[in-house]
């Protein structure tokens, strides 16, 4: 059985992520499009830099073409947000993206985007999942060989980068950024974001140094997730080269990581709040802020300060995107470091987020660490950390029993004022701290999250979370 999680289906290459299973997923998409009478609009298919991603994408293209649905097949690896934008640029019905995002190199994945470029809603994904598993049981995959598809023009190669670049020119003052004297170091983490910052910002006085900028499906020495433990090389280089800031994109470049001028990592909550402050104070934007329940409470403080509403969703951008569109939000984001913006496709975009952060620095004349101090001056200091534990299916059930049969009235000496079970087990505390225990929807992981007023209190909360789970 193939199970689509929070953001698509992911599995270990050659174990479960096989050509047969990818073809079944593609046929599941084709069947959905035909059932919904949407097959005339065509489909974009893109892929990242992982092992054989282009071959898996070609296999999916053969199936979609075999069902007489036109395919725009990306001619090279591309970031997920670039492929998402290609959906709207080509007026396609959606996109298949072969990527496992930030997972280790042994993994790959299959994502589906709808006609807005956003992660497909739950009901659509459920239909594709049902179709896929039916096909695995009964067969029925149709294929048109790639060469024949290209010859008959059912499959056309597409470079999605130019249209995306022009769109970003309309959203960000790229020419102003190019004329700046900023020195930035970009860590592409061997992923699909390779070369994008350099290409978008070249031609001026800004200096862009790129590391881990060659394709290497092994992701040597790192997992392509832009968090502190994977960015030690970037941090060291920032200090050695006296750079103004470091930007890192994950495996498919829909997430951003920021390292300040001192080589210190700014966590995802700090960056989310800083980007919200940028739009509110520098750009004068107004409207809603959409956050997942794992995201920082600093956003509530900003909402109060600037009199804008803040709405909360379950984890997953497939929940954030529709609410962004419904509420005309100027920003939406999640704890993973993925942020979406009004005027763009309703999807996470690490490249655009990085450009907006650079513009924040330029417009205020502040370094990243000064920007963080400025934010804390408005909302007070907030600290955060997360622990991840790999678990087996049996351990999943045991740990779930541990947390459900041991309700608590206090954690780390602080009274629990509410237990929120919308997505996991989030304990809201009397001092405005919180502790969340949540089982991942895309990986065999249980995660413990905490936010509080001091780093020491965060660690106490995380230790309490481990005891609650029995880990």
C-alpha positions, -999 to 999 in steps of 0.1 A, spaced: 0 0 0 12 35 -9 3 61 16 5 99 8 15 118 40 16 155 49 33 164 16 31 135 -9 45 100 -8 81 93 1 101 61 4 136 46 2 149 43 -34 148 7 -48 131 -6 -16 96 9 -21 104 39 -43 106 19 -76 97 26 -112 66 3 -109 53 22 -79 60 56 -95 42 45 -126 12 34 -105 12 69 -88 13 86 -122 -16 64 -134 -35 73 -102 -31 109 -112 -41 103 -148 -72 84 -136 -82 113 -113 -78 139 -141 -99 118 -165 -126 112 -138 -127 149 -130 -127 158 -167 -95 179 -163 -73 159 -186 -74 185 -215 -53 211 -197 -20 192 -195 4 185 -167 38 197 -156 64 171 -144 95 182 -126 122 167 -104 151 174 -81 188 164 -80 184 131 -62 195 98 -77 177 89 -109 151 116 -103 150 125 -140 144 88 -148 115 86 -124 101 118 -139 104 104 -174 86 72 -162 58 94 -149 57 114 -181 54 82 -202 23 72 -182 6 106 -183 13 107 -221 0 72 -224 -33 85 -211 -34 111 -238 -26 140 -214 -1 165 -226 31 168 -205 54 197 -199 85 178 -188 112 199 -171 145 197 -190 167 199 -159 163 197 -121 142 225 -107 131 237 -73 96 228 -62 84 265 -62 97 270 -97 78 239 -109 47 252 -90 50 285 -107 52 267 -141 18 253 -135 3 288 -136 26 300 -163 16 271 -186 -21 271 -174 -17 234 -166 -40 214 -144 -13 206 -119 22 191 -115 39 159 -105 72 166 -87 98 138 -81 115 149 -49 120 139 -13 126 175 -1 149 174 29 150 136 35 183 117 33 198 108 0 185 72 0 149 86 -2 129 100 -30 93 111 -33 62 119 -54 44 152 -49 12 164 -66 3 201 -70 -31 214 -81 -39 241 -107 -29 269 -84 6 254 -79 -3 246 -43 0 213 -25 -31 193 -35 -59 194 -9 -66 163 12 -96 151 -7 -78 152 -40 -47 134 -26 -70 108 -11 -85 101 -45 -51 98 -61 -40 74 -33 -71 53 -37 -66 51 -75 -29 42 -70 -35 13 -47 -62 0 -69 -38 0 -98 -12 -18 -77 -37 -45 -70 -53 -48 -105 -29 -33 -130 -39 -10 -158 -9 13 -163 -8 29 -197 25 40 -212 38 59 -243 76 56 -248 93 89 -241 108 93 -276 74 86 -292 58 111 -268 83 138 -277 79 130 -315 42 133 -313 44 164 -292 24 149 -263 55 154 -243 73 188 -246 104 198 -227 102 229 -205 128 251 -188 107 267 -160 134 291 -148 130 321 -172 93 326 -164 99 322 -127 128 347 -128 106 373 -146 79 368 -120 103 374 -91 115 406 -108 79 419 -103 79 409 -66 113 420 -54 135 449 -63 162 427 -77 180 455 -94 183 473 -61 197 442 -45 221 437 -74 235 472 -68 240 466 -31 274 458 -17 262 429 3 284 398 5 262 367 8 271 330 9 246 305 -4 245 269 6 225 250 -20 230 217 -1 236 199 -34 199 204 -42 176 218 -68 182 254 -58 218 253 -73 226 285 -91 193 303 -86 205 331 -62 236 336 -84 216 339 -116 189 362 -101 214 386 -85 243 386 -110 253 417 -129 258 442 -101 280 449 -71 265 422 -48 288 393 -41 273 359 -42 295 329 -31 279 295 -35 289 263 -18 277 227 -22 266 238 -56 272 207 -76 248 178 -80 256 150 -56 228 126 -48 247 114 -17 244 148 0 279 141 15 282 149 51 248 164 54 211 158 52 196 185 28 176 202 56 187 238 63 190 236 101 220 244 123 235 210 125 237 207 87 251 243 82 284 242 101 304 246 69 283 277 60 287 292 95 325 287 94 328 303 59 307 333 69 331 341 97 362 334 76 350 355 46 333 382 67 301 378 48 269 397 57 246 367 57 243 331 47 213 316 30 206 279 26 180 260 6 168 225 12 168 196 -13 140 210 -34 145 247 -24 111 253 -9 126 260 25 152 286 36 177 286 64 194 319 75 228 323 92 237 357 106 269 377 101 284 361 132 279 326 119 249 320 142 219 301 128 186 320 130 160 294 136 129 290 115 106 308 140 128 338 141 130 340 103 92 336 100 86 364 125 113 386 109 97 382 74 63 390 89 78 421 105 94 431 72 61 431 54 42 448 82 67 476 89 89 480 59 64 472 31 33 485 49 14 453 41 -18 444 59 -39 413 60 -38 379 77 -9 358 89 -13 320 86 8 298 108 8 261 116 4 250 153 42 242 155 51 278 146 61 306 169 38 326 192 58 357 182 34 359 153 5 365 177 24 393 193 30 409 159 -7 405 151 -16 424 183 10 451 176 -1 458 140 -38 449 144 -38 420 119 -54 386 124 -34 354 129 -49 321 119 -36 286 129 -37 253 110 -25 218 114 10 209 101 14 209 64 14 236 38 -16 219 22 -35 234 51 -18 267 50 -23 274 13 -61 273 11 -64 295 42 -39 320 27 -61 323 -4 -94 324 16 -81 352 40 -59 370 14 -30 366 38 3 384 31 23 355 45 19 319 56 44 295 69 54 266 90 81 255 115 100 236 88 113 269 73 88 271 44 70 304 38 46 315 12 37 350 1 8 370 -13 11 377 -51 30 344 -56 18 308 -60 3 297 -26 33 274 -19 65 276 1 94 293 -17 129 293 -1 144 314 -29 118 342 -27 120 341 11 158 346 9 154 375 -14 129 392 8 152 387 38 180 404 18 157 433 10 148 436 47 186 440 55 190 465 27 160 486 35 168 489 73 206 489 70 207 463 98 226 430 100 207 398 107 216 398 144 205 434 147 172 426 130 167 398 155 174 422 184 149 447 168 123 420 166 128 409 203 125 446 213 89 444 199 77 410 209 101 399 237 127 371 235 114 337 224 135 306 222 128 272 205 142 238 199 131 204 186 141 168 191 136 141 164 135 104 172 134 77 145 109 50 154 95 17 141 58 11 135 57 -10 168 74 18 187 49 43 172 20 24 189 39 21 222 48 57 223 13 68 214 -1 48 243 25 63 266 14 99 258 -24 92 257 -26 73 290 -4 97 310 -22 131 310 -4 157 331 -14 189 350 21 205 349 52 203 329 87 214 341 69 229 371 45 250 350 7 245 350 -8 231 318 -37 254 309 -48 235 278 -41 203 259 -46 208 221 -49 175 201 -56 191 167 -23 177 153 -3 159 180 -3 167 217 4 204 224 5 214 260 -1 251 265 14 264 297 6 292 322 37 311 314 29 312 276 54 285 268 43 254 249 54 218 244 42 197 214 47 159 208 38 150 173 43 119 150 55 129 115 32 125 86 60 119 61 88 101 79 91 74 106 97 100 133 83 114 165 92 150 172 92 170 204 89 208 200 91 235 226 91 273 228 97 294 259 113 326 273 148 312 278 170 285 262 173 267 296 135 265 300 132 251 264 156 223 273 136 215 305 104 213 284 121 190 259 133 167 287 98 166 301 85 157 267 110 127 265 97 115 299 61 118 288 69 96 258 91 72 277 121 78 254 
